[in-house]
Amino acid sequence: MPSQSSRELETVPNPKPERDYVVRIECPEFTCVCPRTGQPDFAVIRIEYVPDQSLLELKGIKLYLWSYRDEGTFHEAVVNRILDDFVRACRPRRMHVTGDFNVRGGIHTVVTAEYTAGDPSVP
């Protein structure tokens, strides 16, 4: 039976919390829907973070990103929401989320949102 999409993000303990290291994750098959036209939007989502006490579990990331498949959302909104949700889940030292969206209407859009520990914009 196929997995169901989910907004639940699981974490696992960081095996080296005393060391700064970078985790890079690339999801080349992200889809959502344009809220104005209803047409699909395709993107590569890139997540880069320096973990603190926990890591994001990869299957949870896949199911989370899959949950946007039929949701109408603007590029800027979805990238910022992904960042907020991921930061809340694992409380990294730093995180960047980039959405590299395919050309739509002759325009290529890349949106990057960033977080550094202590940033008050993420509750």
N, C-alpha and C positions, 0 to 999 in steps of 0.2 A: 504494500500500500504506500503511495507517495506521501511524503511529509506535507504538513499543512503550514502555510505561512503563519508567522507569529511576530508580534512586537516585543516578545519576551527576550531579553538578552541575558545569557548566562555568562558567568565568569569562572575562572580557575585560578588557583594561587600562582603568583609569580615565583618561579624557582630561584631567581636572583634579584630580590627587591633592593639589595644594597648597591646594585650596579645600574647605571644608565645604559640602556641599549634601545635600539629602534626596531619596532615591528612594523612591517609594511604589508598591507593586504590590498589586492586589486580584484575588483569584481567587474569583469568586462561585459556582463550581460544585464545590467540594471535597466529596468523599464518603469516608467510611470506614464501618466496621461496628461496632456496639455489641458488645463482647466478652461481654456477659451474655445478650443476647437474639438476637443475630445480625441484628437489624434495621439498615437503613442509617441513617447519620447524615449530615446535610447541613449545610454551613457555608460562610460567607464567610471566607477566610483573607486577612488583611491583613499585608503585610510593609512595614516602614518602616525604612530604614537610611541611615547616613552612610557612604559607602564610603571606603576608604583607597586601596590600590594597585590594587584590582580590583573589578569589578562582576559580579553574577550575570547569566548569560546567560538570557534570558526563555524560550526554548524548553525549556531544561533544567529551569527551575522548573516549567513546565507538566507535563513528563513525570515529574518527581519527585513532584509533588502527585498526579498520576494514579495513581502506584504504591500509594497508600493505599486505593484504591477497594474492594478486597476484604479489607482487613486489619482485624482486630478490635483496637480500641484505645480507651482512655479519652480523653476530650477533653483533659484536662490533660497526659497523656503525649504525645499527638501534637503538640500545640503546642510543648512543650518539646523534643521530638525534632527538629522542623522548625527551631527556632531553633538548636540545637546543630549540625545538619548544615549550615545556611546559614552560620553563623559560621565553622565549620571550612573551608568552601569559599572564602570571600572575605575573611575577617579584617577586618570593618568597624570603624569607630571606635565606632559605636553601632548597635544593631538592636533592633526590637520586632517580635514576631510575635503577632498576635491571631487567635484562632479565635472567630467569632461563630456559634454553633451554633443550628440551628432548634430550636423547642420540641419536647421529647420528654417525655411523661408530665406535661405541664402545666408544665414547667420550662424556662426559657430560660437557656442557659449562655454566658458570654463568658469566655475565658481569654486572658490576655496574659502573655507571657514576654519579659524584657528582658536585653540584654547591653550592657556598656560595655567598651571595650578594656582589657585587663588583668584582667578578671574571671576568677578562677581556676576557676570552675565549668565552663568550656568548655575542654577540652584542646586 
